[in-house]
């Protein structure tokens, strides 16, 4: 399933947030969205999800204008995976994942055997079936993020929007979550992943969309697009890219930087 955004412009009242943003994301592709805080990454997701409709331009899923889709129709196509956060009420993991099937039910309907099977398959696919009877609030941050992904899989949408999914995770859990996302991309999912870590884009993304002051600063295949000049523009810090046997690594500019060859 493909996503196409053309000339997207949005403002909160008189405050511009997004300006003439255009890009495409294809099936089986991970698009990393980069940019400093406040450049419009979350607002972009809210527009794609149909939560913000007062924009100009076009957002289309497989050619269908998202403005014309109901909330249920959108949920069949696009799933949102948030950052981990504290929950007020205790939910069991199985119930959290079942929530992903709610768009298939009538307004007063309850999950049945079909929904339970879908939820169980999503948990099993991510290797976390053993967490089904655990309270969500008892899980580690990495486990919680995998549960959110399982909920998105239970939704059976083929476009996944991931809003800084590794921001609160330790290094090991970051890699675990991103490895899981890479597996989904190989299975044909379309993934848009916003991140504050451009190294994640180098390791896992197929293409990058870089936003600066709400406009597109660069986009395209990761290696040619992600340059030291672009990173300085996005984050106001000087870096170099170094070639290592494991691939390109981003390092801050320092007189003591050693261990690789700058690109």
Residue, then its C-alpha position, 0 to 999 in steps of 0.5 A: x500500500x502506497x502513500x502520496x503527499x503533495x503540496x501539504x501546507x498546514x497552520x495552527x490558526x496563523x502559525x505556519x507548521x508545514x509548508x509545501x511538503x511533498x513525498x511518496x512512500x511505497x510498499x516495502x519501504x521505511x521512510x525516516x522522517x528527521x528534524x528538530x523538535x517543533x518542525x512538524x513531524x507529529x503534525x504531519x502524522x496527524x494530517x495523514x491520520x485525518x485528525x487534522x483536515x484544515x490543510x491544503x494539498x493532497x494526502x492519498x493512500x493508494x490513490x484515495x484522498x484521505x479526506x474522503x475516508x471515514x475514521x474506520x476506513x482510515x483505520x483499515x489502511x493506516x495504523x499509528x504507533x506512539x511513543x511509550x507512555x505511562x497509563x492511568x489504567x491497567x490493561x492486560x497485554x492481550x486486551x491492548x492488542x485486541x484494541x487494534x481490532x475495534x474498527x472491525x466491530x459495530x459501535x456496541x460490538x465486543x471482540x469475538x473469536x475472530x478478533x482474538x485470533x488476530x490478536x494472538x497471531x500479532x503477538x506470536x508474530x512479534x515473539x511476545x505471546x508469553x506476555x499476553x496475560x501480563x499487565x501492560x504497566x509491568x513491562x519494560x519500555x521495549x516490551x511496551x513498544x512491541x505491544x504497540x506494534x502488535x496492536x498495529x498489526x492486529x489493526x491489519x493496516x499496511x501503513x504504519x506511522x511510528x512517532x519517535x518509537x525509540x525515544x525513551x528506550x535503552x540502546x538494546x531495546x532501540x535495536x530490538x524494536x528497529x530490527x522488528x520494524x525492518x522485518x515488517x518492511x521486508x514483509x511489505x509494510x509501508x513504514x514512516x518513522x520519525x526519529x531524533x537519531x539520524x544514525x537510525x536512518x543510516x542503519x535501517x531506512x530506505x529513504x529519508x525525509x528531512x524537515x526544517x522549519x516545516x519545509x522539506x530540506x532534503x529527501x531521497x535515498x539515505x546515503x546521498x541525502x544524509x550529508x554533514x551539511x544537512x545534519x548541521x542544517x537540521x540540528x545546528x551541530x557539526x558532524x562528519x560521516x565516517x566509513x567503518x566496516x559496519x557502514x557509515x557512522x555519524x560523529x560530532x566534529x572533534x580534533x580527537x575524532x579517530x577510528x575511521x575515514x571521513x566521507 
